[in-house]
Amino acid sequence: MKISSRRKKKISSAYASRHFWLNLVVALFFSPVVGVAVAQNQPAVANVLRIGLLTAVGANPYSASVERGVRLGAGEARQTANLFGNDVQLYEETAGNDALASAELLSSRRKVQVLIGSSPTDVDALSKFAEQHHILFFNVASRANSLRAACRRYTFHVEGSEGMYANAALPGGTSTGFSARTSSRDGKDSVVLWGSTLERYGAVQINDRYRAKYAMGMDGAAWAGWAAIKIASEAALRARSSEPARMLAFLENPGTTFDGHKGWPLSSRIVENQLRQPMYVISRSASKPGEPSLREVPDLRASSPGAGRDESAQLNQALDRLIASPTAPRCR
């Protein structure tokens, strides 16, 4: 889908305005002066969102990244919620040998409405637990198509699926119409959910905040953890309720979108609750050492978020083609 330069400018402006006010609120609160003023005049908490994080046991770099992203997101979400007289609280439990026992503690003692697990091995059990207890579960750790095929209504997938990673790695000229390559002659390409060198669409700000807090670059696992918190907290804010049923209805609305600093209004594909989002291909060249290049899939320079229904529908279709695979489920 090709869009003229004038159209792109109009579209980009419309997309920016859609998220302007909420992003402005976050930016203002990060100012120390504004933060102090708000804290001194903080109204009584009207709506509390309680999020439970099941942390992994032992040294697990992927899970550690997820946990860092969740903690960064929770801190930012709480600051934003406080501006509206609400609150976001994060409770952590180690998954241990029995993730379900830890989840039960978070549910019974902390009354969490949202559950996140940082270890891929715990995801299926936690997804089942959330379904049984009617609380929201955000999958930030598993790519398994089988998990999506389980068709659990209370589970939302922020991490990309196996099909998304495979499709993003396809060479140009395939049925998907994407331009990513699997490899180059003298190097190797890899598909990721996020890159620490991303700058457009506000990516540089979140990358800088993550680096300032943890002294390292933000990777895909960390972005998934951060994005899950952002989606959950914004759902509670915009639904004006932290009740899982109300948040679920908001998340299932086809018009619901979120800004994940990827340049697209991100939404869930209701057939399996998979987050529609572009992926990135990192290209490393042995003949040209140095900083690897990063490409978006689909290419946002050729397609931009639309201001009208037709453009948005076409862009969602492009992202749906990225999700599509022979084993992709169709739940609803």
Secondary structure, DSSP 8 states (H G I E B T S, - for coil): ----HHHHHHHHHHHHHHTHHHHHHHHHHTSHHHHHHHHHT-----EEEEEEEEE-SS--HHHHHHHHHHHHHHHHHHHHHHHTTEEEEEEEEE-TT-HHHHHHHHHHTS--SEEEES-GGGHHHHHHHHHHHT-EEEE-S---HHHHHT--TTEEE-S--HHHHHHHTS-TTSTT-----SEETTEEEEEES--TT--GGGHHHHHHHHHHHHSS---HHHHHHHHHHHHHHHHHHHHT---HHHHHHHHHSTT--EE-SSSSEE-EETTTTEE---EEEEEEESSS-SS-EEEEES-TTT----SSHHHHHHHHHHHHHHH--TT-----
